[in-house]
Amino acid sequence: MDDRKNIIDRITGATEDTVQRVQQEMSQSTVVTATKERATAMRLRAQQAAMSQLQLATRDDVARLQASLDRVEAALNDLAKRLPESKPRTRTRAPKPPTPSD
């Protein structure tokens, strides 16, 4: 049992060492570094292109909309004050046309 555990430990240790060595070599590779930089630059360009296609409202746009809504609300209030006060009329429904019963 000790031999088996010893072999497993040695294999695990060798695997970890190999993984660390490959990671270190890859991080120092100019090809990998250049590819990462190129991918990052492409991602940023894609984000900028996507953002430029969006029609986002600016603060000025929102302020203009708010001002317009305020003017409409004020005009409605003014009209409501001018109208004579009366009860709203209730609508009656027109009778349904007779349906032919066969």
C-alpha positions, 0 to 999 in steps of 0.5 A, a space after each residue: 500500500 505504501 508503494 502505491 501511495 508513494 507512486 501516486 504522490 510522485 506522479 502527482 508531484 511530477 504533474 504539478 511541476 510540469 503544469 507549472 513549468 508549462 504555465 511559466 513558459 507560456 507566460 514568457 512566450 512572446 507569441 502568447 503575449 502578442 496574441 493576448 494583446 491583439 485579442 484585447 485590442 480587438 475586443 476593445 474595438 468591438 466594444 467601441 463599435 457596438 457602443 457607437 451603434 447604440 442610441 443612448 440618451 444623454 443627460 441633455 436629452 433626458 433634461 429636454 424630455 423632462 422639460 417637454 413633459 413639464 410643459 405638457 403637464 402644465 398645459 393639461 392642468 391649464 385646460 382642466 381649469 378652463 373646462 366647466 366642472 361637470 360630471 363625466 358622462 357615462 356611456 351607454 352601450 348600444 344594443 347588440 344586433 339580434 343574432 340569427 338563430 337557426 
